[in-house]
Amino acid sequence: MTTTTNAKVTAVTQNVENFLKGQFSQAQKRFEGLEGEANKAFKVLETRSQEAAKEVQALWVKVQAGELRTDPRVQELSKKVDAASVELRKRLDGLQARVVEAVGVASQSQVEQITHELGRLSKKLDVLLKPTRRAHGATKNSGGAASSPRA
């Protein structure tokens, strides 16, 4: 029985060994295939990065030379940025006005309007008070009774 058992164990061992060799061989082939694909992908990426580096370098040269300003795409982009900036400024001004209004403080434009109106009223008041000041100044100079200063 020992011989038969040894023969069976040897046959099973041989079968397991052959199975494992087959599996290892297939795994090695798959690995080699993946390695080949990875190398191809790496070469493609390397080529793309070199092309991108050349494009960046060319753009940098153009930026330094000021050539990009004449590029229609850059001009169009500049217009869009300016328009967005104007729109943003309008929205921020509107928001600021609403916040100032909610707080109960005069806005900058309201302060400018009030200052303008005060200047206009001050001029009118000066024109109206000039005859009174002259008449009041004449009574002081003529030796009449001086009025007491007002507080």
C-alpha positions as CSV (number, residue, x, y, z in Angstrom):
1,M,0.0,0.0,0.0
2,T,2.8,2.3,0.6
3,T,3.9,2.1,-3.0
4,T,0.4,2.8,-4.3
5,T,-0.1,5.6,-1.8
6,N,3.3,7.0,-2.8
7,A,2.4,6.8,-6.5
8,K,-0.9,8.5,-5.8
9,V,0.7,11.3,-3.8
10,T,3.3,11.7,-6.5
11,A,0.6,11.9,-9.2
12,V,-1.4,14.4,-7.2
13,T,1.7,16.4,-6.5
14,Q,2.6,16.3,-10.1
15,N,-0.9,17.4,-11.1
16,V,-0.8,20.2,-8.5
17,E,2.6,21.2,-9.7
18,N,1.5,21.2,-13.4
19,F,-1.7,23.2,-12.5
20,L,0.3,25.8,-10.6
21,K,2.9,26.0,-13.4
22,G,0.0,26.6,-15.8
23,Q,-1.6,29.2,-13.6
24,F,1.8,30.9,-13.1
25,S,2.5,30.9,-16.8
26,Q,-0.9,32.5,-17.6
27,A,-0.4,35.1,-14.8
28,Q,3.0,35.9,-16.2
29,K,1.6,36.3,-19.7
30,R,-1.1,38.6,-18.4
31,F,1.5,40.6,-16.4
32,E,3.7,40.9,-19.5
33,G,0.6,42.1,-21.5
34,L,-0.2,44.7,-18.8
35,E,3.4,45.8,-18.6
36,G,3.4,46.3,-22.4
37,E,0.2,48.4,-22.2
38,A,1.6,50.4,-19.3
39,N,4.8,51.1,-21.3
40,K,2.7,52.2,-24.3
41,A,0.5,54.5,-22.1
42,F,3.7,55.9,-20.5
43,K,5.2,56.7,-23.9
44,V,2.0,58.4,-25.0
45,L,1.9,60.5,-21.8
46,E,5.5,61.3,-22.2
47,T,4.9,62.5,-25.8
48,R,1.9,64.6,-24.7
49,S,3.8,66.2,-21.9
50,Q,6.6,67.1,-24.2
51,E,4.1,68.7,-26.7
52,A,2.4,70.5,-23.8
53,A,5.7,71.8,-22.6
54,K,6.5,73.1,-26.1
55,E,3.1,74.8,-26.2
56,V,3.6,76.4,-22.8
57,Q,7.0,77.6,-23.8
58,A,5.7,79.1,-27.0
59,L,2.9,80.8,-25.1
60,W,5.4,82.1,-22.5
61,V,7.5,83.6,-25.3
62,K,4.3,85.3,-26.8
63,V,3.4,86.6,-23.3
64,Q,6.8,88.1,-22.9
65,A,6.7,89.6,-26.4
66,G,3.2,91.0,-25.9
67,E,1.9,89.1,-28.9
68,L,-1.1,87.5,-27.1
69,R,-2.8,90.9,-26.8
70,T,-3.3,90.8,-30.6
71,D,-4.7,87.3,-30.6
72,P,-8.5,87.5,-31.3
73,R,-9.2,84.8,-28.8
74,V,-7.4,86.7,-26.1
75,Q,-9.2,89.9,-27.1
76,E,-12.5,88.2,-26.9
77,L,-11.7,86.7,-23.6
78,S,-10.6,90.1,-22.4
79,K,-13.9,91.6,-23.4
80,K,-15.8,88.9,-21.6
81,V,-13.7,89.4,-18.5
82,D,-14.3,93.2,-18.6
83,A,-18.1,92.6,-19.1
84,A,-18.1,90.2,-16.2
85,S,-16.2,92.7,-14.1
86,V,-18.7,95.5,-14.9
87,E,-21.6,93.2,-14.1
88,L,-20.0,92.2,-10.8
89,R,-19.3,95.8,-9.9
90,K,-23.0,96.7,-10.5
91,R,-24.2,93.8,-8.4
92,L,-21.8,94.7,-5.6
93,D,-22.9,98.3,-5.7
94,G,-26.5,97.3,-5.6
95,L,-25.9,94.9,-2.7
96,Q,-23.9,97.6,-0.9
97,A,-26.8,100.1,-1.4
98,R,-29.3,97.6,0.0
99,V,-27.1,96.9,3.1
100,V,-26.6,100.6,3.7
101,E,-30.3,101.2,3.3
102,A,-31.1,98.3,5.7
103,V,-28.6,99.7,8.3
104,G,-30.2,103.2,8.0
105,V,-27.0,105.0,6.9
106,A,-26.9,107.3,3.8
107,S,-25.2,105.9,0.8
108,Q,-22.3,107.6,-0.9
109,S,-24.6,108.9,-3.7
110,Q,-27.1,110.2,-1.1
111,V,-24.3,112.0,0.8
112,E,-23.1,113.6,-2.5
113,Q,-26.7,114.7,-3.3
114,I,-27.1,116.2,0.2
115,T,-23.7,117.9,0.0
116,H,-24.7,119.4,-3.4
117,E,-28.0,120.5,-2.0
118,L,-26.4,122.1,1.1
119,G,-23.9,124.0,-1.2
120,R,-26.8,125.3,-3.3
121,L,-28.8,126.3,-0.2
122,S,-25.8,127.9,1.4
123,K,-25.3,130.1,-1.7
124,K,-28.9,131.1,-1.6
125,L,-28.7,131.9,2.1
126,D,-25.5,134.0,1.5
127,V,-27.4,136.0,-1.2
128,L,-30.4,136.6,1.1
129,L,-28.3,137.5,4.2
130,K,-25.9,140.0,2.4
131,P,-28.3,143.0,2.6
132,T,-29.1,142.2,6.3
133,R,-25.4,142.0,7.2
134,R,-24.7,145.3,5.4
135,A,-27.5,147.0,7.3
136,H,-26.5,145.4,10.5
137,G,-22.9,146.5,10.0
138,A,-23.9,150.1,9.2
139,T,-25.7,150.5,12.6
140,K,-22.7,149.3,14.4
141,N,-20.4,151.8,12.6
142,S,-22.8,154.7,13.1
143,G,-22.5,154.5,16.9
144,G,-26.0,153.0,17.4
145,A,-26.9,150.5,20.1
146,A,-25.0,147.3,19.5
147,S,-27.0,144.2,19.6
148,S,-25.9,141.4,21.9
149,P,-24.2,138.5,20.3
150,R,-26.3,135.5,19.6
151,A,-25.4,132.1,20.8
